[in-house]
């Protein structure tokens, strides 16, 4: 049996929601990942440390409180600074802003800052599945 791909799962620092992490963790496990769920209110240092400790091939940030857009920008900047060339692909999704009509602009800003993908709205979970699914697995293999 091939070793499982490793994923670090967390939130932005102000997000105290946890059920989304349980659900996304299960989705990722279905896709063949070993998930290291860091829980809610995750700091950039916790995420960077977990990536190095687990040799994660993916970072998934789930956000429900509407501050993912703003705090996600801070988070990706810190991860890029902390991890440099060792940063795996990072994705973020959920409720990126407090105003749904602003999610598209927030997603573009997050991707421009370094997130591989930013998912929002009703199709966010399916978009995550498609991103990490078997057909796109070569995207992650380059970071193994």
C-alpha positions as CSV (number, residue, x, y, z in Angstrom):
1,X,0.0,0.0,0.0
2,X,1.3,3.4,-0.9
3,X,2.0,5.9,1.9
4,X,-0.8,8.4,2.4
5,X,-0.3,12.0,1.4
6,X,0.0,14.3,4.4
7,X,-2.2,17.4,5.0
8,X,-2.2,20.0,7.7
9,X,-5.7,21.4,8.4
10,X,-6.4,24.5,10.4
11,X,-8.2,27.8,10.5
12,X,-7.4,31.5,10.5
13,X,-6.4,32.8,13.9
14,X,-9.8,34.3,14.9
15,X,-11.9,31.4,13.7
16,X,-13.2,29.3,16.6
17,X,-15.4,27.0,14.6
18,X,-14.6,23.3,14.7
19,X,-17.3,21.3,13.0
20,X,-16.1,22.5,9.6
21,X,-12.6,21.1,10.5
22,X,-14.1,17.7,11.3
23,X,-16.1,17.6,8.1
24,X,-13.2,18.8,5.9
25,X,-10.9,16.4,7.6
26,X,-13.2,13.5,6.6
27,X,-13.4,14.8,3.0
28,X,-9.5,14.8,2.9
29,X,-9.3,11.4,4.4
30,X,-11.7,10.1,1.7
31,X,-9.2,11.5,-0.8
32,X,-6.3,9.5,0.6
33,X,-4.8,12.0,3.0
34,X,-3.4,11.6,6.5
35,X,-4.9,14.7,8.1
36,X,-3.2,16.6,11.0
37,X,-6.1,18.7,12.3
38,X,-4.6,21.6,14.4
39,X,-8.0,22.7,15.6
40,X,-9.5,26.2,15.7
41,X,-7.8,29.6,16.1
42,X,-4.6,28.3,14.5
43,X,-1.6,30.6,14.5
44,X,0.8,30.9,11.6
45,X,3.6,29.5,13.8
46,X,1.5,26.4,14.7
47,X,0.9,25.8,11.0
48,X,4.5,26.3,9.9
49,X,5.7,24.0,12.7
50,X,3.2,21.3,11.8
51,X,4.2,21.5,8.1
52,X,7.9,20.9,9.0
53,X,7.1,18.2,11.7
54,X,4.8,16.2,9.4
55,X,6.4,17.0,6.1
56,X,2.9,17.9,4.8
57,X,2.2,18.0,1.1
58,X,-0.8,20.3,1.5
59,X,-2.1,23.0,3.9
60,X,-5.9,23.4,4.1
61,X,-7.4,26.4,5.9
62,X,-11.1,26.3,6.6
63,X,-12.8,29.4,7.7
64,X,-16.4,30.1,8.7
65,X,-16.3,33.4,10.6
66,X,-16.0,35.6,7.5
67,X,-12.5,36.8,8.3
68,X,-10.7,34.3,6.1
69,X,-10.0,36.9,3.3
70,X,-8.2,39.4,5.5
71,X,-6.5,37.0,7.9
72,X,-5.7,34.5,5.1
73,X,-3.5,37.2,3.5
74,X,-1.6,37.6,6.8
75,X,-1.4,33.8,7.2
76,X,0.0,33.1,3.7
77,X,2.5,35.9,4.0
78,X,3.8,34.5,7.3
79,X,3.9,30.9,6.0
80,X,5.9,32.0,2.9
81,X,8.3,33.8,5.2
82,X,8.6,30.9,7.7
83,X,8.8,28.1,5.2
84,X,10.4,29.6,2.1
85,X,10.9,27.0,-0.6
86,X,9.6,24.3,1.8
87,X,6.0,25.6,1.6
88,X,3.6,23.1,0.2
89,X,0.5,24.1,-1.8
90,X,-1.9,26.0,0.5
91,X,-5.6,26.3,-0.1
92,X,-8.3,28.2,1.8
93,X,-12.0,28.0,1.7
94,X,-15.3,28.6,3.4
95,X,-16.7,32.0,4.3
96,X,-14.0,34.4,3.2
97,X,-15.8,37.6,4.0
98,X,-18.8,38.8,5.9
99,X,-20.5,39.9,2.6
100,X,-21.0,37.0,0.2
101,X,-20.8,39.4,-2.8
102,X,-17.2,40.2,-1.8
103,X,-16.0,36.5,-1.8
104,X,-14.9,36.5,-5.4
105,X,-12.6,39.5,-4.9
106,X,-11.3,38.0,-1.7
107,X,-10.5,34.7,-3.4
108,X,-8.6,36.5,-6.2
109,X,-6.6,38.4,-3.6
110,X,-5.8,35.3,-1.6
111,X,-4.6,33.5,-4.8
112,X,-2.6,36.5,-5.8
113,X,-0.9,36.4,-2.4
114,X,0.2,32.8,-2.7
115,X,-2.7,30.4,-2.0
116,X,-2.9,27.8,-4.7
117,X,-6.7,28.0,-4.6
118,X,-9.4,29.9,-2.6
119,X,-12.8,28.3,-2.4
120,X,-16.0,30.0,-1.4
121,X,-19.8,29.6,-1.7
122,X,-21.9,26.5,-2.1
123,X,-19.5,24.6,-4.4
124,X,-16.4,25.1,-2.1
125,X,-16.3,21.5,-0.9
126,X,-16.7,20.0,-4.3
127,X,-14.0,22.4,-5.6
128,X,-11.7,21.2,-2.9
129,X,-12.4,17.6,-3.8
130,X,-11.6,18.3,-7.4
131,X,-8.4,20.1,-6.5
132,X,-7.1,17.2,-4.3
133,X,-8.7,14.4,-6.3
134,X,-6.9,11.7,-8.2
135,X,-6.8,13.5,-11.6
136,X,-5.0,16.4,-10.1
137,X,-2.7,14.5,-7.8
138,X,0.4,15.3,-9.8
139,X,0.0,18.9,-8.5
140,X,0.8,17.6,-5.0
141,X,3.4,15.0,-6.0
142,X,5.9,17.7,-6.9
143,X,6.0,18.7,-3.2
144,X,6.5,15.2,-1.8
